Amino acid sequence: MSIIKRIKHFMRHKPVYASISYMNASDKLKGKRIVVTGGTGGLGLAMAKRFVAEGAHVLIAARDEKKLDKISKELHCAALRLDVTQVETFDAFLADAVRMLGGIDCLVNNAGISLHEYFETVTPEGFDAQISTNLRGPFFLTQKFVVYMLENKVKGHILFISSEVGETADIRPYAMTKAALNCLVQGLAYAYAKRGIRVNAIAPGITATAMTGYQSNGDLTVWSNVIGRAYLPEEVAELAAFLLSDAAGCISGQIIASNNGSTVNARWKM
Ligand SMILES: NC(=O)c1ccc[n+]([C@@H]2O[C@H](COP(=O)([O-])OP(=O)(O)OC[C@H]3O[C@@H](n4cnc5c(N)ncnc54)[C@H](OP(=O)(O)O)[C@@H]3O)[C@@H](O)[C@H]2O)c1
């Protein structure tokens, strides 16, 4: 859209709200033991809620212990403190999670940060923080989880929360972390398919969470995507529940964008 068109549009602008549909919860994940990193807010919290509603045993992991305590009581799920930048704690974390859930079938690598900086303002500290949280942490947590799965003959699923920006040309460290995750997802899926391990990613468009500042019940106008609104965390959770379910048994190595096709490589884009 040209700048003039955008300004005219803005002058006429009415707030955009979401109206979304859900499938009925139906024990799709009954008995599955699922660890969700970053399960105390935004997408992680919405997924944890959805997984519990689908009959899963869920463990949420994040840094803020007060939030972990409060949310685990509300959801009736387990909780453990985890900072995904602290790779040296992963062995103890997984051992505790296995003990608390009686084993683990699925890992959801959701915890992530975005510093929303532009190329010229990226600092080495900011670069390292995003690489460490969004890529290095999930890489090594997944490595340890895969070893656990192989040693215990667990057939399960690993889901990464990537981003639509990982599928586009971009100059920010955040996008680079997500592009690297997409590469990892496809490599892992191929490498471990014969061992019964599925690996997928969801690549959400801009979603209403603390990371973006959009409120689920507020104005969700987004100028940069095809439907003009931000998504709700529950829309991502719906897809995640399907991917972790046995109904998705033949789906692996996929990066599924939940953005109405905003990042397809179409020539006729406006
Ligand atoms: N929101 C979007 O528009 C959007 C779009 C595409 C992709 N994503 C991706 O979706 C994922 C979730 O984002 P969100 O929007 O839900 O973010 P959010 O609302 O800011 O929630 C982030 C969650 O991650 C946890 N977390 C952050 N740093 C952590 C660390 N070092 N170790 C452990 N947990 C940590 C936070 O809890 P503590 O602070 O207590 O640790 C919180 O539970 C991220 O990977 C993000 O890149 C988001």
PDBQT file of the ligand as one rigid body, heavy atoms in Angstrom, charges set to zero:
ROOT
HETATM    1  N1  LIG A 301       4.061 -12.629  19.707  1.00  0.00    +0.000 N 
HETATM    2  C1  LIG A 301       4.359 -12.700  18.407  1.00  0.00    +0.000 C 
HETATM    3  O1  LIG A 301       3.935 -11.870  17.573  1.00  0.00    +0.000 OA
HETATM    4  C2  LIG A 301       5.209 -13.820  17.897  1.00  0.00    +0.000 A 
HETATM    5  C3  LIG A 301       5.250 -14.022  16.510  1.00  0.00    +0.000 A 
HETATM    6  C4  LIG A 301       6.045 -15.037  16.011  1.00  0.00    +0.000 A 
HETATM    7  C5  LIG A 301       6.762 -15.842  16.870  1.00  0.00    +0.000 A 
HETATM    8  N2  LIG A 301       6.701 -15.624  18.211  1.00  0.00    +0.000 N 
HETATM    9  C6  LIG A 301       7.491 -16.494  19.080  1.00  0.00    +0.000 C 
HETATM   10  O2  LIG A 301       6.638 -17.108  20.018  1.00  0.00    +0.000 OA
HETATM   11  C7  LIG A 301       7.372 -17.410  21.203  1.00  0.00    +0.000 C 
HETATM   12  C8  LIG A 301       6.613 -16.876  22.403  1.00  0.00    +0.000 C 
HETATM   13  O3  LIG A 301       6.500 -15.465  22.266  1.00  0.00    +0.000 OA
HETATM   14  P1  LIG A 301       5.386 -14.617  23.044  1.00  0.00    +0.000 P 
HETATM   15  O4  LIG A 301       4.970 -13.560  22.111  1.00  0.00    +0.000 OA
HETATM   16  O5  LIG A 301       4.399 -15.523  23.646  1.00  0.00    +0.000 OA
HETATM   17  O6  LIG A 301       6.329 -13.953  24.142  1.00  0.00    +0.000 OA
HETATM   18  P2  LIG A 301       5.973 -13.434  25.619  1.00  0.00    +0.000 P 
HETATM   19  O7  LIG A 301       4.536 -13.115  25.741  1.00  0.00    +0.000 OA
HETATM   20  O8  LIG A 301       6.991 -12.385  25.877  1.00  0.00    +0.000 OA
HETATM   21  O9  LIG A 301       6.278 -14.710  26.544  1.00  0.00    +0.000 OA
HETATM   22  C9  LIG A 301       7.573 -15.228  26.576  1.00  0.00    +0.000 C 
HETATM   23  C10 LIG A 301       7.628 -16.411  27.509  1.00  0.00    +0.000 C 
HETATM   24  O10 LIG A 301       8.953 -16.941  27.444  1.00  0.00    +0.000 OA
HETATM   25  C11 LIG A 301       9.535 -16.926  28.747  1.00  0.00    +0.000 C 
HETATM   26  N3  LIG A 301      10.961 -16.651  28.614  1.00  0.00    +0.000 N 
HETATM   27  C12 LIG A 301      11.580 -15.576  28.102  1.00  0.00    +0.000 A 
HETATM   28  N4  LIG A 301      12.902 -15.695  28.192  1.00  0.00    +0.000 NA
HETATM   29  C13 LIG A 301      13.136 -16.913  28.767  1.00  0.00    +0.000 A 
HETATM   30  C14 LIG A 301      14.300 -17.613  29.126  1.00  0.00    +0.000 A 
HETATM   31  N5  LIG A 301      15.537 -17.108  28.959  1.00  0.00    +0.000 N 
HETATM   32  N6  LIG A 301      14.171 -18.847  29.663  1.00  0.00    +0.000 NA
HETATM   33  C15 LIG A 301      12.947 -19.366  29.870  1.00  0.00    +0.000 A 
HETATM   34  N7  LIG A 301      11.814 -18.755  29.556  1.00  0.00    +0.000 NA
HETATM   35  C16 LIG A 301      11.902 -17.523  29.018  1.00  0.00    +0.000 A 
HETATM   36  C17 LIG A 301       8.769 -15.842  29.516  1.00  0.00    +0.000 C 
HETATM   37  O11 LIG A 301       8.759 -16.067  30.935  1.00  0.00    +0.000 OA
HETATM   38  P3  LIG A 301       9.895 -15.496  31.900  1.00  0.00    +0.000 P 
HETATM   39  O12 LIG A 301      10.148 -14.089  31.481  1.00  0.00    +0.000 OA
HETATM   40  O13 LIG A 301       9.343 -15.640  33.277  1.00  0.00    +0.000 OA
HETATM   41  O14 LIG A 301      11.094 -16.373  31.691  1.00  0.00    +0.000 OA
HETATM   42  C18 LIG A 301       7.359 -16.055  28.954  1.00  0.00    +0.000 C 
HETATM   43  O15 LIG A 301       6.737 -17.160  29.578  1.00  0.00    +0.000 OA
HETATM   44  C19 LIG A 301       8.751 -16.787  21.022  1.00  0.00    +0.000 C 
HETATM   45  O16 LIG A 301       9.670 -17.753  20.605  1.00  0.00    +0.000 OA
HETATM   46  C20 LIG A 301       8.522 -15.771  19.915  1.00  0.00    +0.000 C 
HETATM   47  O17 LIG A 301       9.708 -15.516  19.187  1.00  0.00    +0.000 OA
HETATM   48  C21 LIG A 301       5.937 -14.629  18.762  1.00  0.00    +0.000 A 
ENDROOT
TORSDOF 0
